């Protein structure tokens, strides 16, 4: 087993010590349980999109403008942003 050292605020350490005392287990058992629970929670959580294309998903390209060269022809940008 490997060793992990971390710093805890005094209040959190006190709460951890109290729970460990009530359950009759070492604080390290509670910390391992908490880490395992957090990792399991993150594994089942929906993945956050990393970019706009991922965020838009299937809606990308779903709107037909009727202009086949919309992304390449600069004339379509004339007056844009005014």
Gaussian input, Z-matrix of N, CA and C with variables (Angstrom, degrees):
# hf/3-21g

backbone

0 1
 N
 C     1     B1
 C     2     B2     1     A1
 N     3     B3     2     A2     1     D1
 C     4     B4     3     A3     2     D2
 C     5     B5     4     A4     3     D3
 N     6     B6     5     A5     4     D4
 C     7     B7     6     A6     5     D5
 C     8     B8     7     A7     6     D6
 N     9     B9     8     A8     7     D7
 C    10    B10     9     A9     8     D8
 C    11    B11    10    A10     9     D9
 N    12    B12    11    A11    10    D10
 C    13    B13    12    A12    11    D11
 C    14    B14    13    A13    12    D12
 N    15    B15    14    A14    13    D13
 C    16    B16    15    A15    14    D14
 C    17    B17    16    A16    15    D15
 N    18    B18    17    A17    16    D16
 C    19    B19    18    A18    17    D17
 C    20    B20    19    A19    18    D18
 N    21    B21    20    A20    19    D19
 C    22    B22    21    A21    20    D20
 C    23    B23    22    A22    21    D21
 N    24    B24    23    A23    22    D22
 C    25    B25    24    A24    23    D23
 C    26    B26    25    A25    24    D24
 N    27    B27    26    A26    25    D25
 C    28    B28    27    A27    26    D26
 C    29    B29    28    A28    27    D27
 N    30    B30    29    A29    28    D28
 C    31    B31    30    A30    29    D29
 C    32    B32    31    A31    30    D30
 N    33    B33    32    A32    31    D31
 C    34    B34    33    A33    32    D32
 C    35    B35    34    A34    33    D33
 N    36    B36    35    A35    34    D34
 C    37    B37    36    A36    35    D35
 C    38    B38    37    A37    36    D36
 N    39    B39    38    A38    37    D37
 C    40    B40    39    A39    38    D38
 C    41    B41    40    A40    39    D39
 N    42    B42    41    A41    40    D40
 C    43    B43    42    A42    41    D41
 C    44    B44    43    A43    42    D42
 N    45    B45    44    A44    43    D43
 C    46    B46    45    A45    44    D44
 C    47    B47    46    A46    45    D45
 N    48    B48    47    A47    46    D46
 C    49    B49    48    A48    47    D47
 C    50    B50    49    A49    48    D48
 N    51    B51    50    A50    49    D49
 C    52    B52    51    A51    50    D50
 C    53    B53    52    A52    51    D51
 N    54    B54    53    A53    52    D52
 C    55    B55    54    A54    53    D53
 C    56    B56    55    A55    54    D54
 N    57    B57    56    A56    55    D55
 C    58    B58    57    A57    56    D56
 C    59    B59    58    A58    57    D57
 N    60    B60    59    A59    58    D58
 C    61    B61    60    A60    59    D59
 C    62    B62    61    A61    60    D60
 N    63    B63    62    A62    61    D61
 C    64    B64    63    A63    62    D62
 C    65    B65    64    A64    63    D63
 N    66    B66    65    A65    64    D64
 C    67    B67    66    A66    65    D65
 C    68    B68    67    A67    66    D66
 N    69    B69    68    A68    67    D67
 C    70    B70    69    A69    68    D68
 C    71    B71    70    A70    69    D69
 N    72    B72    71    A71    70    D70
 C    73    B73    72    A72    71    D71
 C    74    B74    73    A73    72    D72
 N    75    B75    74    A74    73    D73
 C    76    B76    75    A75    74    D74
 C    77    B77    76    A76    75    D75
 N    78    B78    77    A77    76    D76
 C    79    B79    78    A78    77    D77
 C    80    B80    79    A79    78    D78
 N    81    B81    80    A80    79    D79
 C    82    B82    81    A81    80    D80
 C    83    B83    82    A82    81    D81
 N    84    B84    83    A83    82    D82
 C    85    B85    84    A84    83    D83
 C    86    B86    85    A85    84    D84
 N    87    B87    86    A86    85    D85
 C    88    B88    87    A87    86    D86
 C    89    B89    88    A88    87    D87
 N    90    B90    89    A89    88    D88
 C    91    B91    90    A90    89    D89
 C    92    B92    91    A91    90    D90
 N    93    B93    92    A92    91    D91
 C    94    B94    93    A93    92    D92
 C    95    B95    94    A94    93    D93
 N    96    B96    95    A95    94    D94
 C    97    B97    96    A96    95    D95
 C    98    B98    97    A97    96    D96
 N    99    B99    98    A98    97    D97
 C   100   B100    99    A99    98    D98
 C   101   B101   100   A100    99    D99
 N   102   B102   101   A101   100   D100
 C   103   B103   102   A102   101   D101
 C   104   B104   103   A103   102   D102
 N   105   B105   104   A104   103   D103
 C   106   B106   105   A105   104   D104
 C   107   B107   106   A106   105   D105
 N   108   B108   107   A107   106   D106
 C   109   B109   108   A108   107   D107
 C   110   B110   109   A109   108   D108
 N   111   B111   110   A110   109   D109
 C   112   B112   111   A111   110   D110
 C   113   B113   112   A112   111   D111
 N   114   B114   113   A113   112   D112
 C   115   B115   114   A114   113   D113
 C   116   B116   115   A115   114   D114
 N   117   B117   116   A116   115   D115
 C   118   B118   117   A117   116   D116
 C   119   B119   118   A118   117   D117
 N   120   B120   119   A119   118   D118
 C   121   B121   120   A120   119   D119
 C   122   B122   121   A121   120   D120
 N   123   B123   122   A122   121   D121
 C   124   B124   123   A123   122   D122
 C   125   B125   124   A124   123   D123
 N   126   B126   125   A125   124   D124
 C   127   B127   126   A126   125   D125
 C   128   B128   127   A127   126   D126
 N   129   B129   128   A128   127   D127
 C   130   B130   129   A129   128   D128
 C   131   B131   130   A130   129   D129
 N   132   B132   131   A131   130   D130
 C   133   B133   132   A132   131   D131
 C   134   B134   133   A133   132   D132
 N   135   B135   134   A134   133   D133
 C   136   B136   135   A135   134   D134
 C   137   B137   136   A136   135   D135
 N   138   B138   137   A137   136   D136
 C   139   B139   138   A138   137   D137
 C   140   B140   139   A139   138   D138
 N   141   B141   140   A140   139   D139
 C   142   B142   141   A141   140   D140
 C   143   B143   142   A142   141   D141
 N   144   B144   143   A143   142   D142
 C   145   B145   144   A144   143   D143
 C   146   B146   145   A145   144   D144
 N   147   B147   146   A146   145   D145
 C   148   B148   147   A147   146   D146
 C   149   B149   148   A148   147   D147
 N   150   B150   149   A149   148   D148
 C   151   B151   150   A150   149   D149
 C   152   B152   151   A151   150   D150
 N   153   B153   152   A152   151   D151
 C   154   B154   153   A153   152   D152
 C   155   B155   154   A154   153   D153
 N   156   B156   155   A155   154   D154
 C   157   B157   156   A156   155   D155
 C   158   B158   157   A157   156   D156
 N   159   B159   158   A158   157   D157
 C   160   B160   159   A159   158   D158
 C   161   B161   160   A160   159   D159
 N   162   B162   161   A161   160   D160
 C   163   B163   162   A162   161   D161
 C   164   B164   163   A163   162   D162
 N   165   B165   164   A164   163   D163
 C   166   B166   165   A165   164   D164
 C   167   B167   166   A166   165   D165
 N   168   B168   167   A167   166   D166
 C   169   B169   168   A168   167   D167
 C   170   B170   169   A169   168   D168
 N   171   B171   170   A170   169   D169
 C   172   B172   171   A171   170   D170
 C   173   B173   172   A172   171   D171
 N   174   B174   173   A173   172   D172
 C   175   B175   174   A174   173   D173
 C   176   B176   175   A175   174   D174
 N   177   B177   176   A176   175   D175
 C   178   B178   177   A177   176   D176
 C   179   B179   178   A178   177   D177
 N   180   B180   179   A179   178   D178
 C   181   B181   180   A180   179   D179
 C   182   B182   181   A181   180   D180
 N   183   B183   182   A182   181   D181
 C   184   B184   183   A183   182   D182
 C   185   B185   184   A184   183   D183
 N   186   B186   185   A185   184   D184
 C   187   B187   186   A186   185   D185
 C   188   B188   187   A187   186   D186
 N   189   B189   188   A188   187   D187
 C   190   B190   189   A189   188   D188
 C   191   B191   190   A190   189   D189
 N   192   B192   191   A191   190   D190
 C   193   B193   192   A192   191   D191
 C   194   B194   193   A193   192   D192
 N   195   B195   194   A194   193   D193
 C   196   B196   195   A195   194   D194
 C   197   B197   196   A196   195   D195
 N   198   B198   197   A197   196   D196
 C   199   B199   198   A198   197   D197
 C   200   B200   199   A199   198   D198
 N   201   B201   200   A200   199   D199
 C   202   B202   201   A201   200   D200
 C   203   B203   202   A202   201   D201
 N   204   B204   203   A203   202   D202
 C   205   B205   204   A204   203   D203
 C   206   B206   205   A205   204   D204
 N   207   B207   206   A206   205   D205
 C   208   B208   207   A207   206   D206
 C   209   B209   208   A208   207   D207
 N   210   B210   209   A209   208   D208
 C   211   B211   210   A210   209   D209
 C   212   B212   211   A211   210   D210
 N   213   B213   212   A212   211   D211
 C   214   B214   213   A213   212   D212
 C   215   B215   214   A214   213   D213
 N   216   B216   215   A215   214   D214
 C   217   B217   216   A216   215   D215
 C   218   B218   217   A217   216   D216
 N   219   B219   218   A218   217   D217
 C   220   B220   219   A219   218   D218
 C   221   B221   220   A220   219   D219
 N   222   B222   221   A221   220   D220
 C   223   B223   222   A222   221   D221
 C   224   B224   223   A223   222   D222
 N   225   B225   224   A224   223   D223
 C   226   B226   225   A225   224   D224
 C   227   B227   226   A226   225   D225
 N   228   B228   227   A227   226   D226
 C   229   B229   228   A228   227   D227
 C   230   B230   229   A229   228   D228
 N   231   B231   230   A230   229   D229
 C   232   B232   231   A231   230   D230
 C   233   B233   232   A232   231   D231
 N   234   B234   233   A233   232   D232
 C   235   B235   234   A234   233   D233
 C   236   B236   235   A235   234   D234
 N   237   B237   236   A236   235   D235
 C   238   B238   237   A237   236   D236
 C   239   B239   238   A238   237   D237
 N   240   B240   239   A239   238   D238
 C   241   B241   240   A240   239   D239
 C   242   B242   241   A241   240   D240
 N   243   B243   242   A242   241   D241
 C   244   B244   243   A243   242   D242
 C   245   B245   244   A244   243   D243

   B1=1.4446
   B2=1.5291
   B3=1.3151
   B4=1.4615
   B5=1.5239
   B6=1.3221
   B7=1.4650
   B8=1.5193
   B9=1.3231
   B10=1.4594
   B11=1.5179
   B12=1.3171
   B13=1.4556
   B14=1.5174
   B15=1.3221
   B16=1.4615
   B17=1.5289
   B18=1.3119
   B19=1.4612
   B20=1.5233
   B21=1.3211
   B22=1.4603
   B23=1.5226
   B24=1.3278
   B25=1.4644
   B26=1.5338
   B27=1.3169
   B28=1.4696
   B29=1.5232
   B30=1.3251
   B31=1.4659
   B32=1.5301
   B33=1.3324
   B34=1.4630
   B35=1.5282
   B36=1.3197
   B37=1.4595
   B38=1.5335
   B39=1.3166
   B40=1.4581
   B41=1.5126
   B42=1.3278
   B43=1.4702
   B44=1.5182
   B45=1.3398
   B46=1.4570
   B47=1.5273
   B48=1.3225
   B49=1.4657
   B50=1.5289
   B51=1.3065
   B52=1.4697
   B53=1.5268
   B54=1.3219
   B55=1.4650
   B56=1.5279
   B57=1.3144
   B58=1.4647
   B59=1.5331
   B60=1.3137
   B61=1.4651
   B62=1.5351
   B63=1.3484
   B64=1.4663
   B65=1.5242
   B66=1.3268
   B67=1.4682
   B68=1.5204
   B69=1.3168
   B70=1.4603
   B71=1.5084
   B72=1.3250
   B73=1.4716
   B74=1.5273
   B75=1.3350
   B76=1.4672
   B77=1.5383
   B78=1.3098
   B79=1.4714
   B80=1.5233
   B81=1.3260
   B82=1.4630
   B83=1.5284
   B84=1.3183
   B85=1.4678
   B86=1.5249
   B87=1.3270
   B88=1.4615
   B89=1.5241
   B90=1.3239
   B91=1.4678
   B92=1.5255
   B93=1.3362
   B94=1.4765
   B95=1.5243
   B96=1.3257
   B97=1.4739
   B98=1.5220
   B99=1.3296
   B100=1.4629
   B101=1.5227
   B102=1.3212
   B103=1.4662
   B104=1.5176
   B105=1.3275
   B106=1.4710
   B107=1.5289
   B108=1.3264
   B109=1.4656
   B110=1.5212
   B111=1.3242
   B112=1.4694
   B113=1.5204
   B114=1.3233
   B115=1.4599
   B116=1.5233
   B117=1.3317
   B118=1.4639
   B119=1.5218
   B120=1.3233
   B121=1.4640
   B122=1.5304
   B123=1.3146
   B124=1.4691
   B125=1.5258
   B126=1.3293
   B127=1.4637
   B128=1.5207
   B129=1.3284
   B130=1.4652
   B131=1.5249
   B132=1.3256
   B133=1.4647
   B134=1.5244
   B135=1.3227
   B136=1.4701
   B137=1.5240
   B138=1.3264
   B139=1.4644
   B140=1.5157
   B141=1.3286
   B142=1.4651
   B143=1.5230
   B144=1.3233
   B145=1.4633
   B146=1.5273
   B147=1.3209
   B148=1.4644
   B149=1.5186
   B150=1.3236
   B151=1.4652
   B152=1.5290
   B153=1.3098
   B154=1.4614
   B155=1.5216
   B156=1.3139
   B157=1.4667
   B158=1.5343
   B159=1.3451
   B160=1.4702
   B161=1.5287
   B162=1.3259
   B163=1.4617
   B164=1.5277
   B165=1.3101
   B166=1.4654
   B167=1.5200
   B168=1.3208
   B169=1.4584
   B170=1.5097
   B171=1.3200
   B172=1.4632
   B173=1.5173
   B174=1.3360
   B175=1.4595
   B176=1.5300
   B177=1.3299
   B178=1.4605
   B179=1.5192
   B180=1.3214
   B181=1.4540
   B182=1.5093
   B183=1.3106
   B184=1.4644
   B185=1.5261
   B186=1.3331
   B187=1.4691
   B188=1.5236
   B189=1.3071
   B190=1.4625
   B191=1.5203
   B192=1.3234
   B193=1.4615
   B194=1.5225
   B195=1.3163
   B196=1.4532
   B197=1.5172
   B198=1.3242
   B199=1.4663
   B200=1.5221
   B201=1.3115
   B202=1.4590
   B203=1.5297
   B204=1.3373
   B205=1.4600
   B206=1.5301
   B207=1.3062
   B208=1.4568
   B209=1.5367
   B210=1.3043
   B211=1.4613
   B212=1.5213
   B213=1.3331
   B214=1.4612
   B215=1.5278
   B216=1.2980
   B217=1.4585
   B218=1.5394
   B219=1.3327
   B220=1.4762
   B221=1.5233
   B222=1.3156
   B223=1.4577
   B224=1.5353
   B225=1.3196
   B226=1.4567
   B227=1.5265
   B228=1.3308
   B229=1.4663
   B230=1.5290
   B231=1.3191
   B232=1.4642
   B233=1.5259
   B234=1.3227
   B235=1.4465
   B236=1.5310
   B237=1.3099
   B238=1.4619
   B239=1.5196
   B240=1.3116
   B241=1.4570
   B242=1.5170
   B243=1.2985
   B244=1.4801
   B245=1.4875
   A1=107.53
   A2=116.37
   A3=119.54
   A4=110.39
   A5=114.96
   A6=121.46
   A7=108.73
   A8=116.02
   A9=122.91
   A10=107.82
   A11=116.25
   A12=120.44
   A13=108.12
   A14=117.01
   A15=119.75
   A16=109.07
   A17=114.64
   A18=121.01
   A19=108.79
   A20=115.49
   A21=121.42
   A22=109.22
   A23=116.91
   A24=118.99
   A25=108.79
   A26=116.25
   A27=120.37
   A28=112.28
   A29=117.21
   A30=120.17
   A31=111.44
   A32=116.50
   A33=120.11
   A34=110.45
   A35=116.86
   A36=120.26
   A37=110.58
   A38=116.40
   A39=120.11
   A40=112.27
   A41=116.50
   A42=120.47
   A43=111.19
   A44=115.96
   A45=120.64
   A46=110.81
   A47=116.28
   A48=120.70
   A49=111.02
   A50=116.79
   A51=120.63
   A52=111.14
   A53=117.06
   A54=120.48
   A55=110.59
   A56=116.51
   A57=120.59
   A58=110.03
   A59=116.85
   A60=121.28
   A61=110.78
   A62=116.11
   A63=120.17
   A64=112.09
   A65=115.70
   A66=119.58
   A67=112.73
   A68=116.71
   A69=119.84
   A70=113.40
   A71=115.80
   A72=121.08
   A73=108.68
   A74=117.33
   A75=119.47
   A76=111.18
   A77=115.80
   A78=120.34
   A79=110.66
   A80=117.37
   A81=120.29
   A82=111.89
   A83=117.82
   A84=121.05
   A85=109.76
   A86=116.61
   A87=120.56
   A88=111.66
   A89=116.33
   A90=120.15
   A91=109.91
   A92=117.60
   A93=120.12
   A94=110.77
   A95=117.28
   A96=120.52
   A97=111.12
   A98=116.56
   A99=120.61
   A100=110.88
   A101=117.18
   A102=120.80
   A103=110.22
   A104=117.13
   A105=120.17
   A106=111.32
   A107=117.27
   A108=120.77
   A109=111.03
   A110=117.04
   A111=120.72
   A112=111.07
   A113=117.58
   A114=120.53
   A115=110.54
   A116=117.54
   A117=120.89
   A118=111.07
   A119=117.07
   A120=121.64
   A121=110.28
   A122=117.09
   A123=120.88
   A124=111.45
   A125=117.06
   A126=120.94
   A127=111.38
   A128=117.61
   A129=120.17
   A130=113.04
   A131=116.89
   A132=120.54
   A133=109.97
   A134=116.92
   A135=118.93
   A136=110.36
   A137=115.35
   A138=120.91
   A139=109.60
   A140=115.63
   A141=119.83
   A142=109.06
   A143=118.11
   A144=119.50
   A145=110.76
   A146=115.14
   A147=119.87
   A148=112.42
   A149=117.17
   A150=119.88
   A151=109.25
   A152=115.84
   A153=121.24
   A154=112.46
   A155=117.31
   A156=120.54
   A157=109.65
   A158=116.55
   A159=119.44
   A160=110.89
   A161=117.24
   A162=120.99
   A163=111.28
   A164=117.00
   A165=120.93
   A166=111.98
   A167=116.56
   A168=121.38
   A169=113.87
   A170=115.83
   A171=121.53
   A172=113.48
   A173=117.95
   A174=118.72
   A175=112.23
   A176=118.12
   A177=120.71
   A178=108.77
   A179=115.75
   A180=121.24
   A181=114.31
   A182=117.81
   A183=119.27
   A184=113.01
   A185=117.02
   A186=120.25
   A187=108.47
   A188=115.93
   A189=120.93
   A190=109.37
   A191=116.53
   A192=120.46
   A193=111.32
   A194=115.99
   A195=119.59
   A196=112.38
   A197=117.44
   A198=121.90
   A199=108.16
   A200=116.13
   A201=120.82
   A202=112.69
   A203=118.05
   A204=120.76
   A205=112.07
   A206=118.14
   A207=123.00
   A208=112.17
   A209=118.52
   A210=121.60
   A211=113.11
   A212=118.32
   A213=120.65
   A214=114.15
   A215=118.10
   A216=120.87
   A217=110.56
   A218=116.29
   A219=122.26
   A220=112.56
   A221=119.33
   A222=120.47
   A223=111.71
   A224=116.49
   A225=119.78
   A226=111.96
   A227=117.25
   A228=121.83
   A229=112.75
   A230=118.19
   A231=121.59
   A232=109.57
   A233=115.93
   A234=122.42
   A235=113.80
   A236=117.58
   A237=120.84
   A238=110.51
   A239=117.85
   A240=122.83
   A241=114.19
   A242=118.44
   A243=120.20
   A244=110.40
   D1=139.76
   D2=178.49
   D3=-92.84
   D4=164.04
   D5=-176.82
   D6=-109.80
   D7=135.24
   D8=176.37
   D9=-122.68
   D10=129.28
   D11=177.56
   D12=-110.10
   D13=132.40
   D14=176.46
   D15=-142.15
   D16=156.66
   D17=179.18
   D18=-98.91
   D19=135.37
   D20=178.65
   D21=-121.19
   D22=142.96
   D23=170.95
   D24=-60.42
   D25=149.55
   D26=-177.12
   D27=-56.43
   D28=-39.84
   D29=-179.21
   D30=-63.31
   D31=-42.85
   D32=179.89
   D33=-67.60
   D34=-40.44
   D35=177.66
   D36=-61.94
   D37=-38.85
   D38=177.76
   D39=-63.82
   D40=-43.85
   D41=178.21
   D42=-64.80
   D43=-39.91
   D44=177.87
   D45=-63.79
   D46=-43.91
   D47=179.53
   D48=-63.43
   D49=-40.04
   D50=179.77
   D51=-65.32
   D52=-43.47
   D53=178.42
   D54=-65.12
   D55=-41.46
   D56=178.54
   D57=-61.61
   D58=-41.50
   D59=179.02
   D60=-63.60
   D61=-45.26
   D62=-179.57
   D63=-62.83
   D64=-40.28
   D65=-178.94
   D66=-84.17
   D67=-15.78
   D68=179.49
   D69=73.87
   D70=34.45
   D71=178.89
   D72=-129.50
   D73=160.03
   D74=175.78
   D75=-68.58
   D76=156.19
   D77=177.83
   D78=-59.62
   D79=-32.90
   D80=-178.49
   D81=-62.26
   D82=-32.52
   D83=177.36
   D84=-64.50
   D85=-44.09
   D86=179.47
   D87=-65.10
   D88=-39.66
   D89=179.39
   D90=-65.26
   D91=-43.57
   D92=177.71
   D93=-61.46
   D94=-43.06
   D95=178.48
   D96=-61.10
   D97=-41.70
   D98=-179.24
   D99=-66.15
   D100=-41.48
   D101=179.24
   D102=-65.41
   D103=-44.65
   D104=178.63
   D105=-61.29
   D106=-41.36
   D107=179.45
   D108=-64.59
   D109=-41.69
   D110=-179.97
   D111=-65.73
   D112=-41.93
   D113=178.76
   D114=-64.24
   D115=-41.58
   D116=177.64
   D117=-63.73
   D118=-40.07
   D119=179.11
   D120=-63.97
   D121=-45.00
   D122=179.84
   D123=-64.68
   D124=-34.89
   D125=-178.60
   D126=-67.46
   D127=-30.92
   D128=-178.32
   D129=-96.38
   D130=-7.22
   D131=-179.93
   D132=-72.22
   D133=146.75
   D134=177.07
   D135=-61.03
   D136=141.54
   D137=179.99
   D138=-72.60
   D139=131.24
   D140=177.22
   D141=-77.31
   D142=137.43
   D143=178.88
   D144=-64.27
   D145=143.30
   D146=-178.80
   D147=-93.63
   D148=-15.53
   D149=178.76
   D150=-151.45
   D151=174.68
   D152=-175.90
   D153=-64.14
   D154=-39.16
   D155=-179.23
   D156=-61.55
   D157=-43.98
   D158=177.54
   D159=-64.47
   D160=-38.96
   D161=-178.43
   D162=-65.37
   D163=-38.92
   D164=-178.92
   D165=-77.52
   D166=-25.29
   D167=174.73
   D168=57.25
   D169=-128.51
   D170=-174.78
   D171=-71.53
   D172=-12.33
   D173=-178.82
   D174=-76.84
   D175=-13.51
   D176=177.97
   D177=-63.80
   D178=124.50
   D179=178.82
   D180=79.70
   D181=10.36
   D182=-176.67
   D183=-86.61
   D184=-9.46
   D185=-179.77
   D186=-103.76
   D187=121.59
   D188=-179.29
   D189=-91.41
   D190=121.43
   D191=179.81
   D192=-91.11
   D193=-17.40
   D194=-176.40
   D195=86.83
   D196=-5.35
   D197=179.63
   D198=-110.34
   D199=115.16
   D200=-175.23
   D201=-73.65
   D202=-24.53
   D203=-176.48
   D204=-106.56
   D205=26.03
   D206=-174.30
   D207=-57.49
   D208=-37.89
   D209=-176.78
   D210=-82.00
   D211=-14.98
   D212=-174.05
   D213=-112.84
   D214=-26.43
   D215=-172.86
   D216=-91.41
   D217=117.30
   D218=-176.95
   D219=-65.27
   D220=-22.56
   D221=-178.42
   D222=-63.16
   D223=-24.69
   D224=179.74
   D225=-73.52
   D226=-15.82
   D227=179.25
   D228=-94.07
   D229=-2.12
   D230=-178.49
   D231=-60.26
   D232=125.34
   D233=178.89
   D234=82.50
   D235=-0.07
   D236=-179.45
   D237=-67.48
   D238=132.55
   D239=177.72
   D240=89.93
   D241=7.32
   D242=179.02
   D243=-99.14

